[in-house]
Amino acid sequence: MPIVRIVLAVHTLPSKTPSTTFIDVPYEVVLEAALGRFEDTKIKVEQHVLLGDRIVVSSASFEGYWYIPNDPVLTRNGTVPRAVFQPDTAASFTYHGTR
């Protein structure tokens, strides 16, 4: 039986509606160093959360999340965009298993 990967998001901005998106073609991003504890890290994004003008690509549990602008051109032709950290203690994202 396959394991299903699910992303749940809770966000405090009422104008942005979180939605889980499974990615057909995974892409890479560089997570910008943040909070003095995280270093720049390259990750492969296999799922993300759309928050209006942002694509959340990773989270730091109850400390914030990394995002790139919601612009599909950023990941075309193997380009590796830089994800910016957004401190947000109210945001919660959970990633489960694989597809």
N, C-alpha and C positions, 0 to 999 in steps of 0.2 A: 504494500500500500504506500503510495507516495506521500511525502511530508509536504504540507502546504505552507508557503511563506506568506505571512500576513503582516501588514503595517497598520498600526492604529495610531491616530494622532489626535491629541487634544490641544487646542490652541485658544488663546484668550482673545484673539481679534475676531469679533463677530462678522466682519465683512469678508472673511476668508473661510471657505468651506473646505476642510481637509478631504482628500480622496486618495485611496490607495491605488497605485498603478504598478502592475507588473511589467517589466521591460522586456521586449522581445529580443533586443540587441543590447546587452550590457555595455556600459561605457566606464571609463576611468575618470576620476577627478583627484585633485590634490586638496586635502583638507588643510586649511591654513592653521598654523599654530595658534592656540588660544589658552587663555586663563593661566599662562605660565606653567601649565602642567602637560599640555598636549604639544607634540612636535608636528611639523609638516609631515603628512603621511599620504601616500597614494593608495586609493582604494578602487575596487571594481564595484560599480553600482549595478545591482541586479533588480532592485525595487526602489521606488521613491514615493514621496508624498507631494502632491501639488497643493500649494497654498497661494492661490492667486498669481502674483507676479514672481513667486519663488518656487524652486524645486528643492525640497529637503532631501539631501542625499545621505545624511548620517546624523546621529544624535549623541549627546553626552547626557546621560540620564539625569533629568531634572536640573540641568545646568544650562542647557541650550541645544542648538543644532547648527549644522553646517548646511548652507544652501548655495545654489547657483541661480542666476536669473532664469525665469521661465522662457528660454529662447532656444529652440532646437538647433539653431546654427552653431551654438557653442560646442556641441559634441560631434559635429560632422567631420568626416575624413580623419578620424583618429585624434582630433584635437583634445587635449587634456585640460579642461578648465580648472580654475582655482576656486574652491568653495570657501565662502566667508563664514566665520562663526558668528552666530547671533545669540548672545546670552538671553535666556528666557527660562526662569525657574518654574513657570507654569506649563511649559510645553512637555509633552510626554509622547515618546514614540517607541513602539515595540516591534521588533523584527523577529519572526518565527521561522525556523526551519528552512527548507528549500522547496522549490516547486516539484 
